[in-house]
Amino acid sequence: MSATKTIVRHRPRWLGMGAITALGLVSAAPAFAQVAADAIYTNGVIRTMEAPGDVAQAVAIRQGRIVAVGTTQAVLAHRGSGTRVVDLRGKTMLPGFIDAHGHLSMLASLIDFANLAPPPVAGVRDIASLQSTLRQYIVERTIPAGEWVQGFGYDDAALAERRHPTRQELDAVSSDRPIMLLHASGHIVAANTRALELAGLLRDAPNPAGGVIRREADGKTASGILEETGMYRLMALLPKLTFERRLTALRKAQDVYARYGITTAQDGAASPDDYALLKAADEQGVLKIDVGALLFFRAPWQDMDAMPIGAPRQTRLRILGIKLMLDGSPQGRTAWLKEPYHHVPDGRATDYHGYRQMEDAELHGWINRAADHHWQIFVHVNGDAAMQQLIDVTAAADAARPRAVERLIAIHSQIVGAGQLARMQALDIQPSFFAAHAFYWGDWHRDVTLGATRAAHISPMRAAIDLGLVPSIHNDAPVVPPDMMRLIWAAVTRTTRSGTALGRAEAATPYEALLMATRNAAWQIHEDQEKGTIAVGKQADLVVLDADPLQVAPARLHAIEIDRTISDGAEIYVATSRE
């Protein structure tokens, strides 16, 4: 594996990284010894994540850097006349959580959509409540006839009917306003008749490559459900927000991330417009958390080769690498599996097992291009057939090159066989597991999509860790909220919505789950020299919890609340009941 990259920011550096010593129980580099801190956090349980038993009591920060970690008494030696001292009162501090995969700009773009998610996120439980929520949204927003109605988060897996809404059911909400509802997976759209007409998809439109327009009984008329690339034509018609409204939405989205203790977010499939917004926000000082952008391979980039892909972080915004897609969504039954789905969607053949998004030759070309430019590759891969494609093509690319591809990140890695994990370890394909699936769709996978045996092995964290892989975990926001403590709880307990356990043999320990949300996530994006642990000289990205995740009962992990979030030394979230 390649050496990690040192990250340098464009701001005054008052100590070189070479002066930094290793962290001990009491840790301070000699050059920091007489430095007065801007802030000191004392009387806490400081879990550094450097090692399982590495616990301190206090942390000192100056100019966004950690200058001391150790006992309260030792760290208070850095107190000066202007130092702010915060008594943690026994609360637990961890490195700031890292969003190993998500879509910051997408969360921002959806933040004012009708919220159609089921509990515990929102309250849509059936088609009737979905319709009621949309009608109320139209009234509250005073959406006139002819204007688009947009919603997000409906989930056929959680609706009482266990199906998508039909175009006629959406017509009953409004026939003179086009309606577009984005499925919780982000891979499927439900549309009413007016929206389909505007997009030219209502009748006889052919399926695009890598997508499906579901049909009614006549085999010609669109039912209103559009899968994968089948939804792109309709999505292109949606109204565009002004730059100022997008910037305001981005601020709101960052507040959501900060509330969950996240200090580094990802924009996991950035378009040129997304990147332009993030770049402008960065230049204007709007970004208050670090952002890693993945450039979406299908987007119309004018000169990708000239972009600073993988360059060391200079500001809040950094381009991490390239985002590829090999298949779709397991909960939406568009992921590409080796074996058929347990229950195939209506109208599909009994041997239906999803479908690919990319041919081998195209994937091979992208791997070679990325390797030639020293770009990191992040690949959306859910099903085991898609994972096999990634393994086989990566192995072929490695065999033909003088140097193997390094630290390729397999995003989601839901359905992966033990033999595939071993091949991934050999090829340096590192998984980022969508571990929240165990809760949100565990019952659906067991009963509908995969069956009990395959469902028990989704997100095989235990097997991956035991093989020596370095996995991370993620929420894929806005697919589900970026709730890091619920994610960690799901990784540890693998508890479904119904309260049953799903494949406990693949669970992580609480410490391993924390590692995957901090140190491992930083390592995967080559930022572990700056983040992921609490150590002298590292960036002061920290989260304070109201309980210690390694001391509470695992079943209560999701109930732990974020007390405060500290990004680059600044408190960007403090719980309202606190100071």
C-alpha positions in Angstrom: 0.0 0.0 0.0 1.2 3.5 -0.7 2.4 5.8 2.0 -0.1 8.3 3.4 0.0 11.8 2.2 0.8 14.8 4.5 -1.8 17.4 4.4 -0.8 21.1 4.5 -3.3 24.0 4.8 -3.0 27.5 3.4 -2.9 29.2 6.8 -0.1 30.2 9.2 1.8 27.1 10.3 3.5 27.8 13.6 5.1 24.3 14.0 6.4 21.9 11.5 5.0 18.4 11.6 8.6 17.0 12.1 8.6 18.4 15.6 5.7 16.3 16.7 6.2 13.4 19.1 4.2 10.2 19.5 1.2 10.3 21.8 1.4 8.8 25.2 -0.8 9.2 28.3 0.5 12.7 28.6 1.6 14.0 25.3 3.1 17.3 24.2 5.8 17.9 21.6 8.7 19.9 23.0 8.0 22.8 20.7 4.5 23.1 22.2 5.7 23.0 25.8 5.4 26.8 26.5 2.6 27.5 24.0 -0.6 29.0 25.5 -3.6 27.3 24.2 -6.7 28.9 22.7 -8.9 26.3 24.4 -8.5 23.5 26.9 -11.1 20.7 27.4 -10.6 19.2 30.8 -12.1 16.5 33.1 -13.3 14.2 30.3 -12.8 10.7 29.0 -10.6 11.4 26.0 -10.5 8.3 23.8 -7.7 9.0 21.4 -8.4 6.0 19.1 -4.6 5.5 19.0 -5.1 2.2 20.9 -8.0 0.5 22.7 -6.8 1.5 26.2 -5.4 4.9 25.3 -7.5 7.3 27.4 -6.6 10.9 28.6 -8.4 13.5 30.6 -7.8 16.7 28.7 -6.9 18.3 25.4 -5.4 21.6 24.5 -5.9 23.4 21.2 -4.1 26.3 19.5 -4.8 27.7 16.0 -6.8 24.6 15.1 -4.1 22.1 16.2 -3.9 19.8 19.2 -1.0 20.9 21.3 -1.3 18.6 24.3 -3.2 15.5 25.3 -3.0 14.0 28.8 -4.0 14.5 32.4 -6.0 17.6 33.3 -3.2 18.8 35.5 -0.5 18.4 32.7 -2.6 19.9 30.0 -3.6 23.0 32.1 0.1 23.9 31.9 -0.9 25.3 28.5 -3.4 27.7 30.1 -2.7 31.4 29.3 -4.6 34.6 30.1 -6.7 34.2 27.0 -7.3 30.5 27.2 -10.9 29.3 27.2 -11.2 26.3 29.6 -14.2 23.9 29.1 -15.0 21.4 31.9 -16.3 18.3 30.1 -17.8 17.0 33.4 -16.9 13.4 32.7 -18.2 13.4 29.1 -16.4 11.5 26.4 -14.3 13.1 23.6 -13.5 11.3 20.4 -11.9 12.3 17.1 -14.5 14.0 15.0 -16.5 11.5 13.0 -15.6 11.2 9.3 -18.4 10.7 6.7 -16.8 7.8 4.8 -19.4 8.1 2.1 -22.3 10.5 1.6 -23.6 13.2 -0.6 -23.3 16.7 1.0 -24.5 18.6 -2.0 -27.4 16.2 -2.6 -28.5 16.5 1.0 -28.4 20.3 0.5 -30.5 20.0 -2.7 -33.1 17.9 -1.0 -33.3 19.8 2.3 -36.5 21.6 1.3 -38.2 18.7 -0.4 -41.2 17.0 1.1 -39.9 14.5 3.7 -41.5 11.2 2.8 -39.3 8.9 4.9 -40.8 6.3 7.3 -40.1 6.3 11.1 -37.8 7.0 12.8 -36.8 9.7 10.2 -40.4 11.0 9.4 -43.9 9.6 9.5 -44.9 8.1 6.1 -46.1 4.6 6.7 -48.4 3.9 3.7 -49.6 5.3 0.4 -52.3 7.3 2.1 -49.9 9.0 4.5 -47.5 9.7 1.6 -50.4 11.4 -0.3 -51.5 13.3 2.7 -47.9 14.5 3.3 -47.6 15.7 -0.3 -51.0 17.5 -0.2 -49.9 19.3 3.0 -46.6 20.2 1.5 -48.3 21.7 -1.6 -50.5 23.9 0.7 -47.7 24.9 3.0 -45.4 25.9 0.1 -48.3 27.4 -1.9 -47.1 25.6 -5.0 -49.2 26.8 -8.0 -50.6 24.7 -10.8 -47.9 23.8 -13.3 -45.0 23.9 -10.8 -43.0 20.9 -9.7 -43.7 19.0 -6.5 -40.6 17.3 -5.2 -40.3 14.7 -2.4 -37.6 12.5 -1.1 -37.2 9.4 1.1 -40.3 7.3 0.3 -39.4 3.6 0.8 -41.5 0.8 -0.6 -39.8 -1.5 1.9 -41.4 0.4 4.8 -44.8 1.2 3.3 -47.7 -1.0 4.4 -48.4 -1.9 0.8 -44.8 -3.0 0.2 -44.7 -1.4 -3.2 -44.1 1.9 -5.0 -46.9 4.5 -5.5 -48.4 4.4 -9.0 -48.6 7.4 -11.3 -52.4 7.3 -10.8 -52.0 7.5 -7.0 -49.7 10.6 -7.5 -52.2 12.0 -10.0 -54.7 11.9 -7.1 -52.5 14.3 -5.2 -52.2 16.6 -8.2 -52.8 16.1 -11.9 -51.9 19.6 -13.0 -48.5 19.7 -11.2 -45.6 17.4 -12.2 -44.6 15.3 -9.2 -41.2 13.7 -8.8 -40.5 11.5 -5.7 -36.9 10.3 -5.2 -36.8 6.9 -3.5 -34.9 6.5 -0.3 -32.1 4.6 -2.2 -31.6 7.5 -4.6 -31.7 5.0 -7.4 -35.5 5.1 -8.3 -38.0 7.8 -9.0 -41.8 7.7 -8.8 -43.5 10.2 -11.1 -47.1 11.2 -11.9 -48.5 11.3 -15.4 -47.8 15.0 -15.9 -44.1 14.6 -15.1 -43.8 11.6 -17.4 -45.5 13.6 -20.2 -43.1 16.5 -19.8 -40.1 14.1 -19.9 -41.5 12.3 -23.0 -41.5 9.0 -21.1 -45.2 8.2 -20.8 -45.5 5.9 -23.8 -43.1 3.9 -25.9 -39.9 5.4 -24.6 -37.1 2.9 -24.8 -35.1 1.8 -21.8 -31.7 3.6 -21.7 -28.5 1.6 -21.1 -28.2 0.9 -17.4 -31.8 1.8 -16.6 -35.4 0.7 -16.7 -38.7 2.4 -17.3 -41.3 0.2 -15.6 -44.4 -0.4 -17.7 -48.1 -1.1 -17.1 -49.9 -4.2 -18.3 -49.8 -3.0 -22.0 -46.0 -3.2 -22.0 -45.8 0.4 -23.4 -47.2 2.9 -20.9 -44.9 4.0 -18.1 -46.1 3.0 -14.6 -44.4 6.0 -13.1 -41.4 4.1 -11.7 -38.0 4.9 -13.3 -34.9 3.0 -12.3 -31.2 4.1 -12.4 -30.4 5.9 -15.7 -34.1 5.7 -16.6 -34.7 8.6 -14.3 -32.1 11.0 -15.7 -34.2 12.4 -18.5 -36.9 13.4 -16.0 -34.4 14.7 -13.4 -32.9 17.0 -16.0 -36.3 18.9 -16.2 -36.3 19.8 -12.5 -36.1 23.5 -11.6 -32.7 24.8 -10.8 -32.2 26.8 -7.6 -30.3 30.1 -7.7 -26.8 30.1 -6.4 -27.8 32.0 -3.3 -30.5 29.5 -2.4 -28.1 26.6 -3.0 -25.5 28.3 -0.7 -28.2 28.7 2.0 -29.1 25.0 1.6 -25.5 24.1 1.9 -25.3 25.9 5.2 -28.3 24.0 6.4 -26.8 20.7 5.3 -23.6 21.4 7.2 -25.6 22.1 10.3 -27.1 18.6 10.0 -23.7 17.0 9.7 -22.3 19.0 12.6 -25.3 18.0 14.8 -24.3 14.4 14.3 -20.6 15.0 15.2 -19.2 14.9 11.7 -16.2 17.1 11.0 -15.2 15.7 7.5 -18.0 15.1 5.0 -18.0 13.6 1.5 -19.7 14.8 -1.7 -19.8 11.3 -3.1 -20.8 11.9 -6.8 -20.1 15.6 -7.5 -21.1 17.1 -10.8 -19.5 20.2 -12.2 -22.3 22.3 -10.7 -21.8 20.7 -7.3 -18.1 21.2 -7.4 -18.5 24.9 -8.5 -20.8 25.5 -5.5 -18.4 23.8 -3.1 -15.5 25.7 -4.5 -17.3 29.0 -4.2 -18.4 28.1 -0.7 -14.9 27.3 0.2 -13.5 30.5 -1.2 -16.2 32.5 0.6 -15.5 30.8 4.0 -18.9 29.2 4.0 -17.6 25.6 4.6 -17.2 24.9 8.4 -16.4 21.3 8.0 -13.9 19.7 5.7 -15.3 18.3 2.4 -13.9 15.5 0.2 -15.4 15.6 -3.3 -15.6 12.5 -5.6 -15.9 13.5 -9.3 -18.7 11.6 -10.9 -17.4 9.8 -13.9 -20.5 10.3 -16.1 -20.6 14.1 -15.5 -19.5 16.5 -18.3 -16.1 17.5 -16.9 -14.3 19.8 -19.3 -10.8 19.0 -18.3 -10.7 16.4 -15.6 -7.0 15.7 -16.2 -6.1 19.3 -15.1 -8.0 19.2 -11.8 -6.2 18.7 -8.5 -7.5 15.2 -7.9 -5.9 13.6 -4.9 -3.7 16.6 -4.2 -2.9 17.4 -0.5 -5.6 19.3 1.3 -5.0 23.0 1.1 -8.4 24.4 2.3 -11.7 23.0 3.5 -12.4 21.4 0.0 -10.3 18.6 -1.5 -10.9 16.4 -4.5 -10.4 12.9 -3.2 -10.8 10.9 -6.4 -13.1 9.6 -9.1 -16.5 8.0 -8.4 -17.5 5.0 -10.6 -20.8 3.0 -10.5 -21.0 -0.7 -11.3 -24.6 -1.4 -10.2 -27.6 -0.1 -8.3 -29.4 -0.5 -5.0 -30.2 -3.8 -3.2 -33.2 -2.4 -1.4 -34.5 -1.1 -4.8 -33.6 -4.5 -6.3 -31.4 -2.9 -9.0 -28.1 -4.1 -7.5 -26.3 -6.8 -9.6 -26.3 -10.2 -7.9 -24.9 -13.5 -8.8 -28.1 -15.3 -7.9 -31.7 -14.1 -8.5 -33.5 -11.9 -6.0 -35.4 -13.8 -3.3 -38.6 -12.1 -4.6 -38.2 -10.5 -8.0 -40.0 -7.2 -8.7 -43.4 -7.4 -10.4 -43.1 -8.0 -14.1 -39.5 -9.4 -14.0 -38.4 -12.9 -15.0 -38.0 -15.4 -12.2 -34.2 -15.4 -12.7 -33.9 -11.6 -12.4 -30.7 -10.6 -10.5 -30.3 -6.9 -11.2 -28.0 -5.5 -13.8 -24.7 -3.9 -14.4 -24.0 -0.2 -15.0 -20.6 -0.5 -16.8 -19.0 -2.8 -19.3 -15.6 -4.4 -18.4 -13.7 -2.5 -21.0 -15.0 0.9 -19.7 -14.1 -0.1 -16.2 -10.6 -1.2 -17.3 -10.1 2.1 -19.0 -11.0 4.1 -16.0 -8.7 2.1 -13.8 -5.8 2.6 -16.2 -6.6 6.3 -16.5 -6.7 6.8 -12.8 -3.5 4.8 -12.2 -1.7 6.8 -14.9 -2.7 10.0 -13.1 -2.2 8.6 -9.5 -5.9 9.2 -8.8 -7.8 7.3 -6.2 -10.8 5.4 -7.3 -14.1 5.0 -5.4 -16.5 2.5 -6.8 -20.2 2.1 -6.0 -20.6 -1.7 -5.8 -23.4 -3.4 -3.9 -24.0 -6.9 -5.4 -21.7 -9.8 -5.5 -21.8 -9.9 -9.3 -20.7 -6.3 -9.4 -18.0 -7.0 -6.8 -16.7 -9.9 -9.0 -16.5 -7.5 -11.9 -14.5 -5.1 -9.9 -12.2 -7.8 -8.6 -11.6 -9.4 -12.0 -11.0 -6.1 -13.9 -8.8 -4.8 -11.2 -6.7 -8.0 -11.2 -6.4 -7.8 -15.0 -5.4 -4.1 -14.8 -2.8 -4.9 -12.1 -1.4 -7.8 -14.2 -0.9 -5.5 -17.2 0.7 -2.6 -15.3 4.2 -2.3 -13.7 2.6 -1.1 -10.5 -0.6 -2.3 -9.0 -3.6 0.0 -8.3 -3.6 1.1 -4.7 -6.3 1.7 -2.1 -9.3 1.4 -4.3 -12.4 2.0 -2.2 -15.4 -0.3 -2.7 -18.4 1.8 -1.6 -21.3 0.0 0.1 -19.9 -3.6 -0.3 -23.3 -5.0 0.7 -23.4 -8.5 -0.7 -19.8 -9.9 -0.7 -18.6 -13.5 -0.4 -15.8 -14.6 1.8 -13.7 -15.6 -1.2 -14.3 -12.1 -2.6 -13.1 -10.5 0.6 -9.9 -12.4 0.4 -9.3 -11.3 -3.2 -10.1 -7.7 -2.1 -7.4 -8.0 0.5 -4.9 -9.2 -2.0 -5.7 -6.5 -4.5 -5.9 -3.6 -1.9 -9.6 -3.0 -2.5 -10.9 -1.6 0.8 -14.6 -1.8 1.7 -16.7 1.1 3.0 -19.7 -0.7 4.4 -23.2 0.7 4.4 -23.7 -0.7 7.8 -26.9 1.2 8.5 -28.6 -1.3 6.1 -28.9 -3.8 8.9 -31.4 -1.5 10.6 -33.2 0.4 7.8 -33.6 -2.6 5.4 -32.6 -5.7 7.3 -36.1 -7.0 7.5 -36.7 -6.2 3.8 -33.5 -8.0 2.8 -34.3 -11.1 4.9 -38.0 -11.3 3.7 -37.9 -9.9 0.1 -34.7 -9.0 -1.6 -32.1 -11.6 -0.5 -33.6 -14.2 1.8 -32.4 -15.1 5.3 -29.0 -16.7 4.4 -27.7 -13.9 2.1 -29.2 -11.2 4.3 -27.3 -12.4 7.3 -24.1 -11.7 5.6 -24.7 -8.1 4.3 -21.9 -5.7 5.3 -19.5 -8.5 6.4 -17.5 -6.4 8.8 -16.2 -9.2 11.0 -14.9 -11.2 8.1 -13.3 -8.1 6.6 -11.5 -7.1 9.8 -10.3 -10.6 10.5 -8.8 -10.8 7.0 -6.8 -7.6 7.6 -8.8 -5.2 5.5 -9.2 -1.7 6.8 -13.0 -1.0 6.4 -15.0 2.1 7.1 -18.7 2.5 7.7 -21.1 5.1 6.3 -24.7 6.3 6.2 -24.8 7.4 2.5 -26.7 10.5 3.5 -29.3 11.6 2.4 -30.3 8.0 1.8 -30.5 7.8 5.5 -29.6 10.7 7.9 -25.9 11.1 8.8 -26.6 9.9 12.3 -23.2 8.5 13.3 -24.3 7.0 16.7 -27.1 5.1 15.0 -24.7 3.9 12.4 -22.2 2.7 15.1 -25.1 1.0 17.0 -26.2 -0.8 13.7 -22.6 -2.0 13.1 -22.4 -3.4 16.6 -25.9 -4.8 17.2 -27.1 -5.4 13.6 -30.6 -4.8 14.9 -33.4 -4.4 12.3 -36.5 -2.2 12.4 -38.5 -5.1 13.9 -36.0 -5.5 16.7 -34.5 -8.8 15.5 -30.8 -9.5 15.0 -29.5 -9.9 11.4 -26.3 -11.9 11.2 -24.7 -11.1 14.5 -21.6 -13.1 13.4 -20.7 -10.2 11.1 -21.0 -7.5 13.8 -18.1 -5.3 14.8 -17.1 -4.6 18.4 -17.9 -1.1 19.7 -14.2 -0.1 19.5 -14.0 -1.4 15.9 -17.1 0.5 15.0 -15.6 3.7 16.3 -12.4 3.0 14.5 -14.3 2.6 11.2 -15.9 6.0 11.8 -12.6 7.8 12.6 -9.1 6.4 12.1 -10.0 3.9 9.3 -12.1 6.4 7.5 -9.2 8.9 7.6 -6.8 6.3 6.3 -9.0 5.4 3.4 -8.8 8.9 2.0 -5.1 9.4 2.8 -5.8 11.9 5.6 -4.8 9.9 8.6 -1.7 12.0 9.2 -4.0 14.9 10.1 -7.2 13.2 11.3 -8.8 10.2 12.8 -7.1 10.1 16.2 -6.5 12.6 19.0 -2.8 13.2 18.9 -0.4 16.2 19.3 0.0 18.1 16.0 -3.2 16.8 14.4 -6.1 18.9 13.3 -8.4 19.7 16.2 -11.4 17.8 14.8 -13.3 16.5 17.9 -16.7 15.3 19.1 -17.9 15.2 22.6 -20.6 12.6 23.6 -22.8 12.6 26.7 -21.8 9.0 27.4 -18.8 6.7 26.7 -19.6 4.3 23.8 -17.2 1.7 25.3 -19.0 1.7 28.7 -22.7 1.8 27.8 -24.7 -1.3 26.8 -24.4 -1.8 23.0 -28.2 -1.7 22.7 -28.0 1.9 24.0 -25.3 3.2 21.6 -27.8 4.9 19.3 -29.2 6.9 22.3 -25.9 8.6 23.0 -26.2 12.3 22.2 -23.7 14.7 20.7 -22.8 17.3 23.2 -20.6 19.4 20.9 -18.7 19.2 17.6 -15.3 20.9 17.1 -14.0 21.4 13.6 -10.5 22.8 13.1 -10.6 24.0 16.7 -13.9 25.9 16.4 -17.1 24.7 18.1 -19.6 24.4 15.2 -22.3 22.7 17.2 -23.2 22.8 20.9 -26.3 21.0 22.2 -28.9 23.6 23.3 -29.0 22.3 26.9 -25.3 22.9 27.1 -23.4 26.3 27.3 
